[in-house]
Amino acid sequence: MKGWSIPVGRLLGAELRVHVFSLALLLPIWLMRPPYTTQDALRGVVLMLMMLGSALLHEIAHSVVAMRNGISVRSIVLLPLGGVSILDDAPFAPRKLDPAREIRISLAGPLLSLGLAAAAAVLIQAAFPGLRLGVRPWIHSAGLLRSLVWTNIFLGLLNVFPAYPLDGGRILRAVLSRRMDYLLATRRAVTIGQGFAIAFFVLGMYNLWFTAVGLFIFVAAQLEERSIEFQSVLETVRMEDVMLTEFSTLSPADTLEHALSKAVHSLQDDFPVVRGNDMVGVISRQKILDALRFGGNAYVQSVMNSAYDIAERSETLASAFRKITARNLSIIPVVEGEHLVGIVTLQNLMHSMGMLAESRKLQNSSQ
């Protein structure tokens, strides 16, 4: 998700990102009316920003309801004709999914979009009595006020479709999860969503907007399915299954030049700093380089990070991943009792996750 999106700031404590597929909005917008003049081009850009803004408000509604239900929001990713709120529902394992809670969160977006459309229609009619909102084309760069109303109407109605990951599809998954495993319910909802995406692609022969809708559903469904698969792996794999047991350590009394020499001959990017049998800190290859470059040679102890998290070898990867993302860590030492028995770095964690996810898919396909 992040690899195909651009960070643009933070909102409600969540990272706000715009997916590169949002640029696909430019094509149907500009094809509706070629930008013969600078003003026409600017109106097309304003229409695109208006649509992204409507999608953002839609996702904010989901986020607010999620936070009121005790779930924090990690990031909001805006996609063409919609968006995805990435919730930090780690305290609620998939097997403990609350269907009623998910339905409440899912309904918040469409209700807000339709409410905004109604409010905008009333205000526009009051300010411009002669403006006819029902005249086609409903969404057009030549009629920005009319487009504001219809963008939110379509955003609200579109998300009622039971096509995952649209809000209606999420409600469908919540209902299915009452009778089956969370992951299986997600796969069923994704399959239905892909069926709707194909139908919209076919309808795209008559109207380019249907193609954009189909593209959004298809791409978002794939991203959401991968996210759920990833979370499923995190909840079932233990630290001892992926930790590195052969690794290099540094001493706080080592010089930075000696540490760099050891780093050059190691595949590790991050190193535990150990005094005797006790771990006292961590340091990264990059930090060693930066310290040498700007401060000259010194001891590892003077630049190491003494604040770090540890994990038991029996902990799940979900727990480790929460620690890594919450504190922006790149390494987690794995201990048994008070002894260091392994390390998990962000580098080897992401590699292991990819391999484990592919292994899980192969196992599922063979069953």
N, C-alpha and C positions, 0 to 999 in steps of 0.2 A: 504494500500500500504506500509506504513512504518513499520507496524507490521510484515511484511514478507520480509523485506529487511534490509541490513546491511550498515550503513554509512561508506564510505571510504575516504571522504574528500569533498572539495568544488571546483567548476569549473565555471568560468564566473559568479561568485556570487551566483551560485545555489548549493544546497546540492547534492552530488553525492552518490548514493546508488546502491548496487548490490542485486537484488532479490534472495532469496534462491533457486528459481527454476533455476537459472543460473547454479547451481551445476548439473542439469540434463544434461548439456553439457558433463560432464565427461563420462556418460554411453555410448552414441553412439561413442564418440571419442576413448574410450579404447576398445570397442568391435571391432572396425575396425582393431585394431592390439594390441593384448594383450601385456602389458608391461613386456616382459620377462627380460629386463635389466633395470638398472637405467636410462640409456640414452633414452630408449624407453618411459619410464614413463615421463621423463622430456620433451620429444618432444610432448607428449600428452598434458601436462600442457601448453606448449608454444602455441600449437594450440588453446587451449581453451582461453588463454589470447589474442591471435590474433583475435579470433572471437569476444570477448567482446570489444576489442579495436576498431574493425571495427564498431560494434554497437554503441560505444560511439561517434565516429566521425560522424556517421549518425545522432545521436541525437543532437550533437553540431551544425550541419547544421540547424536543425529545430530551435534550440535555438537562433542562431545568426539572422536568418530571423525574428523570433518572436520579438526579442528585437528591430530590425530595424523598426518593425511595432508598436512599443510602448508597447509591452507586455513583462514584466519581467518573468523570469523562476525561479520557486521556487525550483525545484529539478529535477534531471535526474535519473531514475531508470532503470538499465540494467536488461533485462530479457533474457532467452535463445533465440538466433537468432534475437535479436532486443532490443528495449528499449522503454521507455515512458518518454516524457518530460512533466512535470507537470507545466503548465503555469499559471501565476497569472493574469488571464484575468478578474479580479474583476471589473475594470472600464468598461468592456464590458459585460453587462448582457446578458444571453442567448438569450433573445428576440431581442438583437441588434447585433447578430452574423453577421459578414461580410464574406459572402461566398468566395469572391475574396481573402480576406486576408488569410483565412484558406487554400485555395487551394495553395497559394504561400508558406505558411509555410510547407504544406504537401509535395509539390514537391521538396523542398530543400534536403531532406534526400536521396531519390532515385537518384537524379541527382549527389549528391556528391559521393555516393557509386559507381555508374557506372563510374564516372570520376576517382575515385581512382583506380578502377579496370583497366581502360584503361592506366592510368599513370604507375601503377605498372607493367603491361604487357610490356609496351615499355621499361622501365628501366631494367627489368629482362632479356628481350631478348637482350638488348644491352650489359649487363654485362655477361650473360651466353647464348651465341648463340645456344648452343647445347641442352638447356633445352626445352623440348616440353610441352607447357602449356595445350594442348588439350588431353593429355593422362589421362585415368582413372586409379584410382579414382581421381576425381577433388579435393576433400577435404580429406586430409589424413595426419596423423602425420609424415609419411615418406617423404612427399613432401611439406614442409612448404611454400616455395616460390610460388609454384603452388596453394596451398591452399589460400594464401593471395589474389591472383587474383580472384579465383572462389568464395571465401567467400563474397567479395564485389559485384560480379556479381549477386550471388543469393540473397544477401541482397537488392540490388537495384530492381531486378525483382520481388522478393517476395512481396515487399511493393507496387508494382503496382496493385496487386490483390484488387478488391473492397470488401475486407473482413475487416470490422472494428475490431480492431483499427489499422490495417495496414494503410499506408498512402493513398492507393487507397480507403480504406473504409472511411477515413476522407474526402476525396474529394467527395465520394458518399454522405456522410452526408451533406456536404456543399451544394451540388446540391439539395438534398431533402429538406433542410431547407428553400429553396426559396418558397416551396409550402406548408409547414406544420410547426408545432411548433418544436422548437429546440429539446426538450426532446423526442418527438415522432419520429423525424428524427433520433436521436441517437438510439432509440430502434429498429427502422427498420434496421439501419445499423448493430447493434449488432446481430440481428436475422440472417441477411445475413452472417455475419462473423462466427457465430456459425455453419451455414450450410457448409461453407468452412472448418471449423475445423473438422466436422464429415467426410467430403470427404477426408481430409488429413489423418485422423485416419484410414480410410479404405485403402488408398494407403500405409499406414504404414506396411501392410502385405507384401509388396514387397520391401520396403526400410525403414529402421528405421528412416531416416532423416525426412520422411513425418510425422511420429508420433511426432517427436520433434516440427515440424512446427505447427501441429494441436494443440499440448499442449500449445504452445506459444500463438496462436490466441485465444484459448478458455479462458485461464487464463487472458490474457491481456484484452479481451473483458469484462469479468466479473468485473475486477478492474475498467475499464473505465466507465462501466455502473453505478457502485456504486458511483463513483466520480460525475457523472452528476446528479444522483438522489440526492446526498448530496447537490450539489450546488443549485439544484432546490428548495430544502427545505430551504436552507439559504436565498434565494432571496424572499421567500414568507411569512416567519414566522417573527413576530415582537418580540422585546425584552420582551414586556409585557406578551407575551404568555408563556415564559419559565423562567422568572426571579423568584428568590426566594424572597418572600415577608415576610417570617418569618425567621429572621437570627439574629445572635449575633453580637454585635459591641464591640470594645474596646475603652478606653480613652487613650490619650497620657500620662496621669498621672498614668495609671495602671502600676504596676510592672510586670516584666516578669513572676514571679512566679504566680501572680494572673491571668495573661493572659493564662499561661499554664493550670492552674486549670480550667478556663472557656473552653479552647480548649478541655480538656479531656472529658468534659460533653457536647460536641457539635459534630455534624457530619460534621461541616465545616472544611475545610483545610485552608481557607483564611478568613481574617476578615477586615472589614472597620474600620478605626480608626477615631472616631468622637469627636470633641470638641464642646459641645453645640449642635447647629443645623448644624454646618459646618463639612464637611468631610475633614480631613487633611492628610490622608495617608492610606496605606494598609499594612498588615503584614500576613505572612503565619505561620502555625503551625510549619513547619520545621525551619523557621528562628528564631522563639521563642526558640526552642530546641537548635539550634546551638549557639545562643547568650548566653543562660544559661550555656551551656557546656563549652564554651571557654572564656566567659567574666564574668560569674557570674550574679547575679541578678542586674537588672537596670530598667530603665523606658522604656515603649514601644516607647516613642517619640525618644529615642536615636537610635533605630534600625529599626524603621518602614521605609517603602519606600514612600517618599513624591512625587515621579513621577509616575503618573498613568493616565489612560484614563477614561473618563466617557462616558455614552451613554444615549440618550433619550429613553424613553419607546416606542416611535413609530419607532425607528430605526430597520432595518432588522438585522437578525442574520448574514447575509453576512458582514455587516459593523462591527459587533462585532468580528466576526471571523478574519477579516483582522487586527483589532487592536490587538487581542490576538497573532496572528502569527507574526505580524510585530515587536512587541516589547517584545515578549516572556513573555506575561502577564499570570497570573493565575486567575485574578479576574477583573471584570469590574463593577463598581457601576452604577446603573441606577437611573437617576435623573428626576424629573419633576419640572421645574423651577429651584430652588436652593435647593430643598429638596430631600434627599435620600429616594427612594421609593422601592428599591430592589437591588439585586446583581445577577450577572451571573458569576459563577466560571467555570473554565475549566472542572472541575469534573462534575458539573450538566449540562454543555453545551453538553458534549459528550454523557451523558446519554439521554438527551432530543433529541439530533440528531438521536440517534439510534431508540428511540421510535417514533419520527415523521416520519422517513424514512419508518419504518415498517407500520405505520398507512397509509402513502401515498400509499404503495404497496397494502394494503388491499382494500383501496378505489378504486384504479385502476382496481384490479381484479374483484371487484363487479360490475363495470360499463359495 
